[in-house]
């Protein structure tokens, strides 16, 4: 029976750490809410990356947007920016399982301070207030022609290129 404790205690500790990370995310600018598969598929259908494009996902959570983007568009590279460490670990594990670790990277940090100047496409699924705060950063840092694609909450300030009203997905082009 003491051997079961050696297995149970680390698993329980990881579980508690994971829950603590998710609770921290609830009070952040980007709470962890996984995007539904059908919404993600529509989002990818609305994107039009150029070959060798860099797709940056802000608040990348479990990495599902980047994983599906790299599966759909085999020439792109992806970078996720995630503040919550357990989610970064989980995303890295998902990327490893998907066999995409050469094309996808998950970085720790705050996306408000991250350099986005190399991004061709930026995606996110954030709160409305966070979207509004983020627009000026996107306008300053992204090169003309970069795409900004996100779910749920539209924001003024960028040129609307496409909209899916059924799934509330918005694609903007930086001028």
N, C-alpha and C positions, 0 to 999 in steps of 0.2 A: 503493500500500500504506500510506502513512502515514495516509491517511484512515480505514482500517480500525482503526488504533490509536485514533483519536479517538472511534470508536464503541465499540470493545471495552473500553477502559480504564474509562469511566464505568459501563458495564453490569457489568463485573467488580467494581468498587468497590461498587456497590449490592448485588450478590449477596453479597459478603463482609460488608457491613454487616447485611444481612438474616440471614445465618447467625449472626453474632455476637449479634444480638438474640434469636434462637431459643435459642441456647446459654445466654444469660443467663436466659431464661424457664424453662429446665429446673431451675434451682436456686432458683426462687422459690416463693411460696405458691400460684401459679397457673400451672403449666407449660402451654404451648400444646399442647392436644390438641383438635383440631376435633371437635365433636359430630357423630355420624352423622345423616344426613338423616332416617331413619325414627324415631330417638329424638327429634329436634327436632320432627317432626310430631306425635308423641304428646304431647310437652311442651306444644305450642301447643294441642292438643285439651283438655288438662287446665286450661289457664288460662281465666279468665273476667274479662277486664278490663272496666271500666265505660267508657262513652264519655269521651274526652279523658283517659284514664289515662296515667300516666307509667310506662314500663317501663324499669328500670335493670338492665343486665347487668354483673356484676362480673367483671373479667378477660375483657373482651369479645373478645379475640383478633381474628379477621378480620371480626367484625361479623355473622356469619351468623344468630345468634339474633335480634338486633334487626331485621335486614332481613326475615326471615321473619315475625316478629311484626307488623311494620308492614304487610306484604303481607296477612296473615291478618286483622288488625284495623285497618281503614283510618282509624279515628279516634284511635288512640293515638299518643303521641310516645315516642321512645326515647333513652336516654342510656347510652353505654357508658363504662366506666372501665377503662382499659388502661395499664399501666405501661411496657410495652415500645414504644419509639417506632416501629420498623419495622412492628410489628403495627398500631399506630394509623394509620400511613400506608396500609397495605394495607386496613384496614377502611374508611377514608375513601374510598379509591378504589372499593371494592365498593359503598359507599353511593351514591356519585356515579353509578356505572354503573347501579345499580338505580333511580335517579331519586328517591331518598328523602332527599336532603340537607336539605330543609326540615323534615323530621320527625325526623331522627336526628342525634345529635351524639356524637362520640367525644372523651372528655377524657383527658388524661394524669393520672397520679397513682396513689396507693395507695388501694385501696378501704377499707382500715382507717381512713383519716383523712377520706375523702370524706363529705360530708353526704348522707345518704339519706332525710332527713325528708320530701322531696317525692315519694318513690316510692310508687306504688300496687302495683306488682309488681316484685319483685327476683328475678333469675334468676342462676344460676351453675353451673359444672361445675368443682369444685375438689377438692383433696385432703381426706381425712377430718379431719386435724388443723386444716386451715384452716377447714373448715365449723364445727368446734367452737369455734374462736376467734371466729368471725364471729357466732354466734348471739346473744351478749349485746349486741353492737352493734345487730343488727337489732331485738331486743326494746326497746332504749332509744330508737332513732331512728324506727322506722316507726310510722305511725299505726295505731290499731286497725282491723282489717279488711284491712290490706295482705296481699297474697299473696307467699309466698316459694316459688319453684319451682326444683328442681334435680335433677340427674342423679347417680346412682351411689351416694352415701354418705349414708344417713339420719342425722339427728342428733336427740337429745332436746332438749326445751326449748320447742318451739312446738307448737301444736295441729295435728295431722295432719288435713288436709281430704280428701286423695285420695292414692292410691298406685297405681302401675302396676308390679306385680311382674315382669312380663315384661321391661320395659325399665328397671326400677329408677329410676323418676321419682317424686318426692315433692313434694306441694303442701301447704304449711302456711299457716295463717291467724294473723296476729298479733292477740293479744287486747288 
